């Protein structure tokens, strides 16, 4: 049996074009699993109950807030994509690669997984410790692909702050989960089905 030598491990920067579709999906699901695990551990260290945190509310009022925030974000995003040059909002092609050739049902699955995992960590754990403002700064920072341009970075920060606000206002994690899901699903479906001009 050969020994593994960590000194022979070499890291190199790759672009989105150098990653095949399978590796891109594995990367996405692995990062979401890690996000979910970190969120659960952090919540437990805060002496919160993750089952109570994810308990579904008795009324559907949270859906109005989630859908309302999602509608505002989608309209703003569409206006930005209409009037702002593509170079100022470029994410390196990651969203295009993720959604362009994906079946509609997989876009919905991806959107649900991402919304639950990220909201559990950011709203359920981090916001509980640091508040909506600092959580939004961290949320924008982990979306590294947007940091090259101030417009998408500002948009991600604003979306995160809105998600934090509706979480505080409704008292349920399902409001930001619903908003995050709708935003990702609609934008993913737009990328998937838009006609090239």
C-alpha positions in Angstrom: 0.0 0.0 0.0 1.4 3.4 -1.0 1.6 6.2 1.5 -0.1 9.5 0.7 2.3 12.4 0.7 0.6 15.7 1.3 3.7 17.6 0.0 3.0 16.2 -3.5 -0.5 17.8 -3.4 -0.6 20.8 -5.8 -3.4 23.4 -5.9 -4.1 25.4 -8.9 -6.7 27.9 -9.8 -9.3 26.7 -12.3 -11.9 28.6 -14.3 -15.5 27.6 -14.6 -14.8 26.4 -18.2 -12.3 23.9 -16.9 -14.8 22.1 -14.6 -17.2 19.6 -16.1 -20.9 19.5 -15.3 -20.6 16.5 -13.0 -17.8 18.1 -10.9 -19.7 21.4 -10.8 -22.7 19.6 -9.3 -20.6 17.6 -6.9 -19.0 20.9 -5.7 -22.4 22.5 -5.2 -23.9 19.6 -3.3 -20.7 19.2 -1.2 -20.6 22.9 -0.2 -24.3 22.8 0.7 -23.8 19.7 2.8 -20.9 21.4 4.6 -23.0 24.6 5.0 -25.9 22.5 6.5 -23.5 20.7 8.9 -21.8 23.9 10.1 -25.3 25.5 10.6 -26.6 22.6 12.7 -23.4 22.4 14.8 -23.4 26.2 15.3 -27.1 26.1 16.3 -26.5 23.3 18.8 -23.6 25.3 20.3 -26.0 28.3 20.7 -28.3 25.9 22.7 -31.0 26.3 20.1 -33.1 23.4 18.9 -32.8 22.9 15.1 -36.0 21.0 15.0 -37.9 23.9 16.6 -36.1 26.3 14.4 -37.3 24.4 11.3 -40.8 23.8 12.6 -43.3 24.8 10.0 -45.5 27.7 11.1 -49.2 27.2 11.7 -50.3 30.0 9.3 -49.0 30.7 5.8 -48.5 34.5 6.5 -44.7 33.9 6.1 -45.3 33.1 2.4 -46.6 36.6 1.7 -43.4 38.1 3.1 -41.2 35.5 1.3 -43.0 35.9 -2.0 -43.1 39.7 -1.7 -39.3 40.0 -1.1 -38.7 37.5 -3.9 -40.8 39.6 -6.3 -39.0 42.8 -5.5 -35.6 41.1 -5.9 -36.5 39.5 -9.2 -37.9 42.8 -10.6 -34.7 44.7 -9.5 -32.5 41.9 -10.9 -34.3 42.0 -14.2 -34.1 45.8 -14.4 -30.3 45.6 -13.7 -29.8 43.0 -16.3 -31.8 45.1 -18.8 -30.0 48.4 -18.2 -26.6 47.6 -16.8 -23.8 46.3 -19.0 -23.1 42.6 -18.6 -19.5 43.2 -17.7 -20.6 45.0 -14.6 -22.7 42.1 -13.3 -20.6 39.1 -14.5 -20.3 36.2 -12.1 -17.8 34.3 -14.2 -20.5 32.2 -15.9 -21.2 30.1 -12.8 -25.0 30.6 -12.9 -25.1 30.1 -16.6 -23.3 26.8 -16.3 -25.4 25.7 -13.3 -28.8 26.3 -14.9 -28.5 26.5 -18.7 -28.9 22.8 -19.5 -30.5 21.6 -16.3 -34.0 20.1 -16.3 -36.7 22.3 -14.6 -37.2 19.8 -11.8 -33.4 19.8 -11.0 -33.4 23.6 -10.9 -36.2 23.4 -8.3 -34.3 20.8 -6.3 -31.1 22.8 -6.4 -33.0 26.0 -5.3 -34.6 24.2 -2.4 -31.4 22.6 -1.2 -29.5 25.9 -1.4 -32.2 27.9 0.3 -32.6 25.5 3.2 -28.9 25.0 3.8 -27.8 28.6 3.5 -30.8 30.0 5.5 -30.2 27.5 8.3 -26.6 28.7 8.6 -27.0 32.4 7.9 -30.3 33.3 9.4 -30.7 30.4 11.9 -27.1 30.4 13.3 -25.0 33.4 12.3 -27.8 36.1 12.5 -28.7 34.8 15.9 -25.2 35.5 17.0 -24.2 38.7 15.1 -27.4 40.3 13.7 -28.7 40.9 10.2 -26.0 43.5 9.2 -22.9 41.5 9.9 -24.6 38.3 8.6 -25.2 40.1 5.3 -21.6 41.2 5.0 -20.5 37.6 5.5 -23.2 36.4 3.1 -22.0 38.7 0.4 -18.3 37.8 1.1 -18.9 34.0 0.6 -20.5 34.7 -2.7 -17.0 35.2 -4.0 -17.9 35.1 -7.7 -19.8 38.4 -7.3 -17.0 40.3 -5.4 -15.3 41.5 -8.6 -18.2 44.0 -9.3 -19.9 46.3 -6.8 -23.4 46.0 -8.3 -23.9 42.3 -7.7 -22.1 42.5 -4.4 -24.4 45.3 -3.3 -27.4 43.3 -4.5 -26.4 40.1 -2.6 -25.8 42.2 0.5 -29.3 43.9 0.1 -31.0 40.5 -0.5 -29.3 39.0 2.6 -30.4 42.0 4.7 -33.9 41.7 3.4 -33.9 37.9 4.2 -32.7 38.8 7.7 -35.3 41.4 8.2 -38.2 39.1 7.2 -36.8 36.4 9.4 -36.8 38.8 12.4 -40.3 40.2 11.5 -42.0 36.8 10.9 -40.1 34.9 13.5 -39.9 31.8 11.3 -37.0 30.5 9.2 -39.4 29.5 6.5 -40.0 33.1 5.4 -36.3 33.6 4.2 -36.2 30.0 2.9 -39.3 30.7 0.8 -37.9 34.0 -0.5 -34.5 32.4 -1.2 -36.1 29.4 -3.0 -38.3 31.6 -5.2 -35.5 33.9 -6.2 -33.1 31.1 -7.1 -35.8 29.0 -8.8 -37.2 31.9 -10.9 -33.7 33.2 -11.9 -32.6 29.7 -12.7 -35.6 29.0 -14.9 -35.1 32.4 -16.6 -31.5 31.3 -17.4 -32.7 27.9 -18.6 -35.5 29.1 -20.8 -34.5 32.5 -22.0 -34.0 32.9 -25.8 -30.7 34.3 -27.0 -31.1 37.5 -28.9 
